[in-house]
Amino acid sequence: MEQIDDPRASERRRHRRHAIRAVGTVNYGRMLIPCIVTNVSRGGAQIRLIDNDDPLPREPVTLEVRSMGLLRASIVWQKGAFAGLKFAAEMAQEPPVQAAA
């Protein structure tokens, strides 16, 4: 597990981010968009959309990842296929992560 260390970003973040590579989906309405979770913390995650860089909604979504379950979130930024999510509720403990591939 690799910690993401960006001094500028870490000043803004309350929780430690960990690099991972986990397959998931962003769900909203009837849409299911496949993604890869590239890093995660107790408060949010960064994802990369698979074969898609369409704008994500600025409404609540659900991130579904097998090792983490269903997480309500909002999209806080998007740049092409990459997006940052903020969880509606912080995870009670550090997320279960695996080493990045």
N, CA, C and O atoms as a MOPAC input file, in Angstrom:
PM7 MOZYME 1SCF
protein

 N      0.86000 1    -1.15700 1     0.00000 1
 C      0.00000 1     0.00000 1     0.00000 1
 C      0.90900 1     1.22300 1     0.00000 1
 O      1.81800 1     1.33400 1     0.82300 1
 N      0.65600 1     2.13200 1    -0.92500 1
 C      1.47400 1     3.32900 1    -1.05400 1
 C      0.67700 1     4.54700 1    -0.62200 1
 O     -0.45900 1     4.73500 1    -1.05600 1
 N      1.25900 1     5.36600 1     0.22100 1
 C      0.60000 1     6.60600 1     0.63100 1
 C      0.89300 1     7.66600 1    -0.41800 1
 O      2.02400 1     7.77900 1    -0.88900 1
 N     -0.11200 1     8.43800 1    -0.78400 1
 C      0.05700 1     9.51700 1    -1.74200 1
 C      0.54300 1    10.74200 1    -0.97800 1
 O     -0.14600 1    11.23000 1    -0.08300 1
 N      1.71900 1    11.23600 1    -1.32300 1
 C      2.28400 1    12.38200 1    -0.61400 1
 C      2.43800 1    13.56500 1    -1.55200 1
 O      3.40600 1    13.63200 1    -2.31000 1
 N      1.53100 1    14.46700 1    -1.51300 1
 C      1.60300 1    15.74000 1    -2.22400 1
 C      1.44900 1    16.79500 1    -1.14400 1
 O      0.35500 1    16.94900 1    -0.60200 1
 N      2.51000 1    17.53100 1    -0.81100 1
 C      2.43400 1    18.47400 1     0.30800 1
 C      1.26400 1    19.44200 1     0.20600 1
 O      0.61400 1    19.72900 1     1.21100 1
 N      0.98700 1    19.94600 1    -0.98100 1
 C     -0.11700 1    20.89300 1    -1.12100 1
 C     -1.45200 1    20.21500 1    -0.87400 1
 O     -2.30300 1    20.76400 1    -0.17300 1
 N     -1.64900 1    19.03300 1    -1.43800 1
 C     -2.91600 1    18.32000 1    -1.26600 1
 C     -3.07600 1    17.83400 1     0.16800 1
 O     -4.17200 1    17.88800 1     0.72500 1
 N     -1.98800 1    17.36100 1     0.76700 1
 C     -2.10800 1    16.81400 1     2.12100 1
 C     -2.50200 1    17.88600 1     3.13200 1
 O     -3.10200 1    17.57400 1     4.16000 1
 N     -2.17200 1    19.14400 1     2.85300 1
 C     -2.57600 1    20.21900 1     3.75600 1
 C     -4.09200 1    20.38900 1     3.76200 1
 O     -4.66600 1    20.80200 1     4.76900 1
 N     -4.73900 1    20.07500 1     2.64600 1
 C     -6.18600 1    20.24100 1     2.53800 1
 C     -6.94200 1    19.00900 1     3.03000 1
 O     -8.12500 1    19.10100 1     3.35800 1
 N     -6.27900 1    17.87300 1     3.08400 1
 C     -6.95400 1    16.62500 1     3.41100 1
 C     -6.86300 1    16.31000 1     4.88900 1
 O     -5.84500 1    16.55100 1     5.53800 1
 N     -7.96100 1    15.76200 1     5.40800 1
 C     -7.99300 1    15.36100 1     6.81300 1
 C     -7.50700 1    13.93400 1     6.99800 1
 O     -7.06400 1    13.56200 1     8.08500 1
 N     -7.58900 1    13.12600 1     5.93000 1
 C     -7.27200 1    11.70300 1     6.04900 1
 C     -6.17600 1    11.30600 1     5.07000 1
 O     -6.05800 1    11.86900 1     3.98100 1
 N     -5.38900 1    10.34000 1     5.47400 1
 C     -4.31200 1     9.80200 1     4.65900 1
 C     -4.89800 1     9.05200 1     3.45500 1
 O     -5.82500 1     8.25600 1     3.60000 1
 N     -4.34900 1     9.31600 1     2.27900 1
 C     -4.77200 1     8.60600 1     1.06500 1
 C     -3.82100 1     7.45100 1     0.79300 1
 O     -2.62100 1     7.52800 1     1.05900 1
 N     -4.39400 1     6.37600 1     0.25400 1
 C     -3.61600 1     5.19000 1    -0.08100 1
 C     -3.86200 1     4.82800 1    -1.53500 1
 O     -5.00600 1     4.80300 1    -1.98900 1
 N     -2.78300 1     4.54600 1    -2.26900 1
 C     -2.91000 1     4.11600 1    -3.66000 1
 C     -3.45200 1     2.69300 1    -3.68800 1
 O     -2.96200 1     1.81800 1    -2.97300 1
 N     -4.45700 1     2.47200 1    -4.51200 1
 C     -5.01000 1     1.13100 1    -4.69800 1
 C     -5.36600 1     0.96600 1    -6.16600 1
 O     -5.21500 1     1.89200 1    -6.96300 1
 N     -5.82500 1    -0.18700 1    -6.50100 1
 C     -6.35000 1    -0.45600 1    -7.84300 1
 C     -7.50500 1    -1.42300 1    -7.64500 1
 O     -7.31100 1    -2.63800 1    -7.59500 1
 N     -8.71400 1    -0.86900 1    -7.53100 1
 C     -9.90300 1    -1.68700 1    -7.27600 1
 C    -10.97800 1    -1.34300 1    -8.29900 1
 O    -11.24900 1    -0.17100 1    -8.56100 1
 N    -11.58000 1    -2.36500 1    -8.86800 1
 C    -12.65300 1    -2.17300 1    -9.84400 1
 C    -13.93800 1    -1.82500 1    -9.10800 1
 O    -14.24300 1    -2.41100 1    -8.06900 1
 N    -14.68600 1    -0.87700 1    -9.64400 1
 C    -15.95300 1    -0.48200 1    -9.04000 1
 C    -16.88900 1     0.09600 1   -10.07600 1
 O    -16.60900 1     0.06100 1   -11.27400 1
 N    -18.01000 1     0.63100 1    -9.60600 1
 C    -18.94400 1     1.34100 1   -10.47600 1
 C    -19.43300 1     2.59500 1    -9.76700 1
 O    -19.57200 1     2.63000 1    -8.54400 1
 N    -19.68800 1     3.61900 1   -10.56800 1
 C    -20.35700 1     4.81900 1   -10.08900 1
 C    -21.80600 1     4.66300 1   -10.52100 1
 O    -22.09100 1     4.51900 1   -11.71000 1
 N    -22.71900 1     4.69100 1    -9.56300 1
 C    -24.13800 1     4.47300 1    -9.84200 1
 C    -24.92400 1     5.74700 1    -9.56100 1
 O    -24.78400 1     6.35800 1    -8.50100 1
 N    -25.75300 1     6.13700 1   -10.52600 1
 C    -26.70100 1     7.22800 1   -10.30400 1
 C    -27.86700 1     7.02400 1   -11.26000 1
 O    -27.68800 1     6.68500 1   -12.42900 1
 N    -29.06200 1     7.23900 1   -10.73100 1
 C    -30.24200 1     6.93400 1   -11.54100 1
 C    -30.17300 1     5.48200 1   -11.97900 1
 O    -29.99200 1     4.58300 1   -11.15900 1
 N    -30.31700 1     5.26200 1   -13.27000 1
 C    -30.19300 1     3.90500 1   -13.82400 1
 C    -28.84500 1     3.67500 1   -14.48800 1
 O    -28.63300 1     2.65200 1   -15.13800 1
 N    -27.94700 1     4.61700 1   -14.32700 1
 C    -26.62500 1     4.53200 1   -14.95100 1
 C    -25.64900 1     3.78800 1   -14.03900 1
 O    -25.60600 1     4.02100 1   -12.83100 1
 N    -24.87700 1     2.90000 1   -14.63100 1
 C    -23.79800 1     2.18600 1   -13.94700 1
 C    -22.54300 1     2.42100 1   -14.78000 1
 O    -22.43900 1     1.92400 1   -15.90100 1
 N    -21.59900 1     3.16800 1   -14.24100 1
 C    -20.39700 1     3.51800 1   -14.98600 1
 C    -19.20300 1     2.80300 1   -14.36100 1
 O    -18.86000 1     3.07000 1   -13.20900 1
 N    -18.55800 1     1.88900 1   -15.11000 1
 C    -17.40900 1     1.17300 1   -14.56500 1
 C    -16.22400 1     2.11300 1   -14.32700 1
 O    -15.99300 1     3.05400 1   -15.08700 1
 N    -15.48700 1     1.83400 1   -13.25700 1
 C    -14.33800 1     2.67300 1   -12.92100 1
 C    -13.28000 1     1.85100 1   -12.19600 1
 O    -13.51600 1     0.72000 1   -11.77000 1
 N    -12.11100 1     2.46000 1   -12.07400 1
 C    -11.02600 1     1.93000 1   -11.25300 1
 C    -10.80000 1     2.94400 1   -10.13400 1
 O    -10.60500 1     4.12800 1   -10.40600 1
 N    -10.82400 1     2.49900 1    -8.89600 1
 C    -10.49400 1     3.37400 1    -7.77000 1
 C     -8.97000 1     3.39900 1    -7.69500 1
 O     -8.33700 1     2.35800 1    -7.51600 1
 N     -8.38000 1     4.59000 1    -7.83200 1
 C     -6.92300 1     4.70500 1    -7.87100 1
 C     -6.31700 1     5.11000 1    -6.53300 1
 O     -5.15500 1     4.80500 1    -6.26500 1
 N     -7.08700 1     5.78900 1    -5.69300 1
 C     -6.65200 1     6.02200 1    -4.31900 1
 C     -7.87600 1     6.27300 1    -3.46100 1
 O     -8.93000 1     6.67900 1    -3.95000 1
 N     -7.71200 1     6.02200 1    -2.16600 1
 C     -8.86000 1     6.09400 1    -1.26000 1
 C     -8.41000 1     6.54900 1     0.12100 1
 O     -7.28300 1     6.29100 1     0.54200 1
 N     -9.31000 1     7.22800 1     0.81000 1
 C     -9.09600 1     7.60900 1     2.20500 1
 C    -10.42300 1     7.41100 1     2.92900 1
 O    -11.40500 1     6.98500 1     2.32200 1
 N    -10.45500 1     7.71300 1     4.20900 1
 C    -11.71600 1     7.59300 1     4.95900 1
 C    -12.75300 1     8.58800 1     4.46200 1
 O    -13.95000 1     8.36700 1     4.64700 1
 N    -12.32300 1     9.67700 1     3.83600 1
 C    -13.25000 1    10.72800 1     3.42700 1
 C    -13.57200 1    10.80500 1     1.94900 1
 O    -14.47000 1    11.54900 1     1.55400 1
 N    -12.84600 1    10.04000 1     1.10800 1
 C    -13.11500 1    10.13900 1    -0.31900 1
 C    -12.22700 1     9.23300 1    -1.14200 1
 O    -11.47800 1     8.41300 1    -0.61100 1
 N    -12.32600 1     9.39800 1    -2.46200 1
 C    -11.56800 1     8.54600 1    -3.37000 1
 C    -11.32300 1     9.26600 1    -4.68000 1
 O    -12.03400 1    10.20300 1    -5.04400 1
 N    -10.30400 1     8.80700 1    -5.37600 1
 C    -10.09000 1     9.23300 1    -6.75900 1
 C    -10.38400 1     8.03200 1    -7.63400 1
 O     -9.97700 1     6.91200 1    -7.32600 1
 N    -11.09600 1     8.27100 1    -8.73000 1
 C    -11.43300 1     7.18800 1    -9.64200 1
 C    -10.98600 1     7.54000 1   -11.05400 1
 O    -10.77600 1     8.70600 1   -11.38800 1
 N    -10.84600 1     6.49400 1   -11.87800 1
 C    -10.62300 1     6.65300 1   -13.31300 1
 C    -11.73700 1     5.90100 1   -14.01000 1
 O    -11.89500 1     4.69600 1   -13.81500 1
 N    -12.51200 1     6.60500 1   -14.82300 1
 C    -13.59600 1     5.96500 1   -15.55600 1
 C    -13.01200 1     5.05500 1   -16.62400 1
 O    -11.98500 1     5.37800 1   -17.22200 1
 N    -13.65300 1     3.93100 1   -16.86500 1
 C    -13.19800 1     2.97100 1   -17.86100 1
 C    -13.92400 1     3.25100 1   -19.16900 1
 O    -15.15300 1     3.23100 1   -19.22400 1
 N    -13.14900 1     3.51500 1   -20.22800 1
 C    -13.70200 1     3.76200 1   -21.57000 1
 C    -14.76600 1     4.84400 1   -21.58300 1
 O    -15.74500 1     4.73900 1   -22.32200 1
 N    -14.59000 1     5.88200 1   -20.77600 1
 C    -15.59900 1     6.92800 1   -20.68600 1
 C    -14.95800 1     8.15700 1   -20.05500 1
 O    -14.23600 1     8.04700 1   -19.06400 1
 N    -15.21800 1     9.31200 1   -20.62300 1
 C    -14.78800 1    10.54600 1   -19.96500 1
 C    -15.90000 1    11.58900 1   -20.02100 1
 O    -15.64900 1    12.79300 1   -19.95900 1
 N    -17.14500 1    11.09400 1   -20.14000 1
 C    -18.30100 1    11.98400 1   -20.11500 1
 C    -18.41100 1    12.63000 1   -18.73600 1
 O    -18.01100 1    12.03300 1   -17.73600 1
 N    -18.95200 1    13.84400 1   -18.68100 1
 C    -19.12200 1    14.49800 1   -17.37800 1
 C    -20.02600 1    13.69000 1   -16.44500 1
 O    -21.07600 1    13.19100 1   -16.85100 1
 N    -19.60100 1    13.57300 1   -15.20000 1
 C    -20.41000 1    12.91100 1   -14.17800 1
 C    -21.38300 1    13.92400 1   -13.58300 1
 O    -21.14500 1    15.12900 1   -13.67000 1
 N    -22.47000 1    13.45600 1   -12.98200 1
 C    -23.47500 1    14.38200 1   -12.45000 1
 C    -22.98300 1    15.11700 1   -11.20900 1
 O    -22.13200 1    14.61500 1   -10.47400 1
 N    -23.51100 1    16.27500 1   -10.99000 1
 C    -23.20700 1    17.04100 1    -9.77400 1
 C    -24.30600 1    16.79400 1    -8.74900 1
 O    -24.73600 1    17.70300 1    -8.03900 1
 N    -24.74200 1    15.56400 1    -8.69100 1
 C    -25.76400 1    15.12300 1    -7.74000 1
 C    -25.18900 1    13.92900 1    -6.99600 1
 O    -24.18200 1    13.37300 1    -7.43300 1
 N    -25.79100 1    13.51500 1    -5.88900 1
 C    -25.26200 1    12.36600 1    -5.15100 1
 C    -25.18000 1    11.11300 1    -6.02900 1
 O    -26.06300 1    10.84200 1    -6.84200 1
 N    -24.10300 1    10.36600 1    -5.84100 1
 C    -23.89100 1     9.10400 1    -6.54500 1
 C    -23.57800 1     8.04000 1    -5.50100 1
 O    -23.39900 1     8.34300 1    -4.32200 1
 N    -23.51700 1     6.80300 1    -5.94500 1
 C    -23.06900 1     5.71000 1    -5.09200 1
 C    -21.85500 1     5.07800 1    -5.75100 1
 O    -21.89800 1     4.71900 1    -6.92800 1
 N    -20.77900 1     4.94200 1    -4.99900 1
 C    -19.59900 1     4.22900 1    -5.46100 1
 C    -19.70600 1     2.82000 1    -4.90400 1
 O    -19.83300 1     2.62900 1    -3.69500 1
 N    -19.65300 1     1.83400 1    -5.79300 1
 C    -19.74000 1     0.43900 1    -5.36300 1
 C    -18.42400 1    -0.26200 1    -5.66800 1
 O    -18.00300 1    -0.35100 1    -6.82100 1
 N    -17.78200 1    -0.75800 1    -4.61100 1
 C    -16.51800 1    -1.47900 1    -4.72100 1
 C    -16.63500 1    -2.70900 1    -3.83800 1
 O    -17.01700 1    -2.60500 1    -2.67200 1
 N    -16.31300 1    -3.86300 1    -4.37900 1
 C    -16.49600 1    -5.11800 1    -3.64100 1
 C    -15.87900 1    -5.07800 1    -2.24400 1
 O    -16.52200 1    -5.48700 1    -1.27700 1
 N    -14.65000 1    -4.59300 1    -2.12600 1
 C    -13.96800 1    -4.61400 1    -0.82400 1
 C    -14.45000 1    -3.53000 1     0.14100 1
 O    -14.11200 1    -3.55700 1     1.32500 1
 N    -15.25100 1    -2.56100 1    -0.37100 1
 C    -15.70400 1    -1.46600 1     0.48900 1
 C    -17.21600 1    -1.35000 1     0.57100 1
 O    -17.72800 1    -0.61600 1     1.41600 1
 N    -17.93700 1    -2.04900 1    -0.27900 1
 C    -19.39400 1    -1.97600 1    -0.26700 1
 C    -19.91300 1    -0.76900 1    -1.02600 1
 O    -19.27600 1    -0.29100 1    -1.96500 1
 N    -21.07600 1    -0.27800 1    -0.61300 1
 C    -21.72500 1     0.87700 1    -1.23900 1
 C    -21.41300 1     2.13500 1    -0.43600 1
 O    -21.61000 1     2.16600 1     0.77900 1
 N    -20.93200 1     3.16000 1    -1.11000 1
 C    -20.57300 1     4.41100 1    -0.44500 1
 C    -21.26100 1     5.57500 1    -1.14800 1
 O    -21.03500 1     5.80700 1    -2.33500 1
 N    -22.10100 1     6.30700 1    -0.41800 1
 C    -22.73300 1     7.51100 1    -0.97200 1
 C    -21.65300 1     8.58500 1    -1.08800 1
 O    -20.82400 1     8.74900 1    -0.19200 1
 N    -21.67500 1     9.30900 1    -2.20100 1
 C    -20.62700 1    10.29800 1    -2.43700 1
 C    -21.12700 1    11.40100 1    -3.36000 1
 O    -22.19700 1    11.30700 1    -3.96000 1
 N    -20.32000 1    12.44100 1    -3.45100 1
 C    -20.57600 1    13.48800 1    -4.43700 1
 C    -19.29400 1    13.68900 1    -5.23600 1
 O    -18.19100 1    13.49600 1    -4.72500 1
 N    -19.45600 1    14.07800 1    -6.48800 1
 C    -18.31700 1    14.34400 1    -7.35900 1
 C    -17.85400 1    15.76800 1    -7.05300 1
 O    -18.63100 1    16.71400 1    -7.18600 1
 N    -16.59600 1    15.92600 1    -6.64500 1
 C    -16.11000 1    17.26400 1    -6.31400 1
 C    -15.24500 1    17.85900 1    -7.41900 1
 O    -15.08700 1    19.07800 1    -7.49100 1
 N    -14.68300 1    17.01200 1    -8.28000 1
 C    -13.95100 1    17.50500 1    -9.43800 1
 C    -13.88100 1    16.39500 1   -10.48000 1
 O    -14.01400 1    15.21400 1   -10.16000 1
 N    -13.67200 1    16.79400 1   -11.72300 1
 C    -13.47400 1    15.82900 1   -12.80200 1
 C    -12.57100 1    16.45000 1   -13.84900 1
 O    -12.75300 1    17.60500 1   -14.23200 1
 N    -11.59800 1    15.68000 1   -14.31000 1
 C    -10.71100 1    16.09000 1   -15.39500 1
 C    -10.59700 1    14.90700 1   -16.33600 1
 O     -9.83600 1    13.97200 1   -16.08800 1
 N    -11.36300 1    14.95500 1   -17.42400 1
 C    -11.38600 1    13.83800 1   -18.36100 1
 C    -11.94700 1    12.60000 1   -17.69100 1
 O    -13.04900 1    12.62300 1   -17.14300 1
 N    -11.17800 1    11.51300 1   -17.73900 1
 C    -11.63200 1    10.24300 1   -17.17100 1
 C    -11.38200 1    10.14100 1   -15.66700 1
 O    -11.82000 1     9.17600 1   -15.04100 1
 N    -10.68800 1    11.11400 1   -15.07400 1
 C    -10.39900 1    11.08300 1   -13.63800 1
 C    -11.37900 1    11.96300 1   -12.87600 1
 O    -11.78900 1    13.01700 1   -13.36300 1
 N    -11.75200 1    11.52500 1   -11.67800 1
 C    -12.68200 1    12.30000 1   -10.85400 1
 C    -12.36600 1    12.08700 1    -9.37900 1
 O    -11.85700 1    11.04100 1    -8.97600 1
 N    -12.68000 1    13.10300 1    -8.58700 1
 C    -12.52900 1    13.03100 1    -7.14000 1
 C    -13.89300 1    12.96600 1    -6.48600 1
 O    -14.78500 1    13.74600 1    -6.81800 1
 N    -14.05700 1    12.03600 1    -5.55600 1
 C    -15.31900 1    11.86000 1    -4.84700 1
 C    -15.12800 1    12.15700 1    -3.36800 1
 O    -14.10000 1    11.81900 1    -2.78200 1
 N    -16.12200 1    12.78800 1    -2.77900 1
 C    -16.15100 1    13.00200 1    -1.33000 1
 C    -17.28400 1    12.15200 1    -0.78500 1
 O    -18.42700 1    12.27300 1    -1.22800 1
 N    -16.96800 1    11.28700 1     0.18100 1
 C    -17.98800 1    10.42200 1     0.75900 1
 C    -18.95800 1    11.24200 1     1.60100 1
 O    -18.55600 1    12.19200 1     2.27300 1
 N    -20.23800 1    10.87400 1     1.56100 1
 C    -21.27200 1    11.57000 1     2.33900 1
 C    -21.00700 1    11.42000 1     3.83400 1
 O    -21.28700 1    12.33400 1     4.61000 1
 N    -20.47600 1    10.28300 1     4.23400 1
 C    -20.11600 1    10.02900 1     5.63700 1
 C    -18.72900 1     9.39800 1     5.64700 1
 O    -18.44300 1     8.49500 1     4.86100 1
 N    -17.87600 1     9.87700 1     6.53800 1
 C    -16.53800 1     9.31100 1     6.63200 1
 C    -16.61600 1     7.84600 1     7.03200 1
 O    -17.48900 1     7.44400 1     7.80200 1
 N    -15.69200 1     7.05200 1     6.49800 1
 C    -15.61800 1     5.65400 1     6.89100 1
 C    -15.16600 1     5.59700 1     8.34500 1
 O    -14.31300 1     6.38200 1     8.76100 1
 N    -15.72600 1     4.68500 1     9.11200 1
 C    -15.42300 1     4.57900 1    10.54200 1
 C    -13.96600 1     4.20200 1    10.79800 1
 O    -13.40400 1     4.55700 1    11.83400 1
 N    -13.35800 1     3.48800 1     9.86100 1
 C    -11.96700 1     3.08200 1    10.01200 1
 C    -11.27700 1     3.19800 1     8.66800 1
 O    -11.92200 1     3.43800 1     7.64800 1
 N     -9.95800 1     3.02800 1     8.66900 1
 C     -9.22200 1     3.09300 1     7.41400 1
 C     -9.82100 1     2.08500 1     6.44100 1
 O    -10.15800 1     0.96900 1     6.83800 1
 N     -9.96000 1     2.46500 1     5.16400 1
 C    -10.55400 1     1.55900 1     4.18600 1
 C     -9.67700 1     0.33700 1     3.95900 1
 O     -8.45200 1     0.41800 1     4.05800 1
 N    -10.30600 1    -0.79900 1     3.65500 1
 C     -9.52000 1    -1.99500 1     3.32400 1
 C     -8.89300 1    -1.78000 1     1.96200 1
 O     -9.60400 1    -1.64200 1     0.96600 1
 N     -7.57700 1    -1.75100 1     1.90500 1
 C     -6.90600 1    -1.49800 1     0.63400 1
 C     -5.93300 1    -2.61300 1     0.32900 1
 O     -5.47400 1    -3.33500 1     1.21400 1
 N     -5.63400 1    -2.73000 1    -0.94400 1
 C     -4.66000 1    -3.71200 1    -1.40400 1
 C     -3.53600 1    -2.95400 1    -2.07800 1
 O     -3.70400 1    -1.78900 1    -2.43600 1
 N     -2.41500 1    -3.58300 1    -2.25300 1
 C     -1.28800 1    -2.92500 1    -2.90200 1
 C     -1.65500 1    -2.56000 1    -4.33100 1
 O     -2.33800 1    -3.31400 1    -5.02400 1
 N     -1.19400 1    -1.40100 1    -4.75900 1
 C     -1.44300 1    -0.97100 1    -6.13300 1
 C     -0.66700 1    -1.87500 1    -7.07700 1
 O      0.45500 1    -2.28600 1    -6.78300 1
 N     -1.27900 1    -2.17600 1    -8.21300 1
 C     -0.61300 1    -3.04700 1    -9.19600 1
 C      0.36400 1    -2.26000 1   -10.02700 1
 O      1.01900 1    -2.82000 1   -10.90600 1

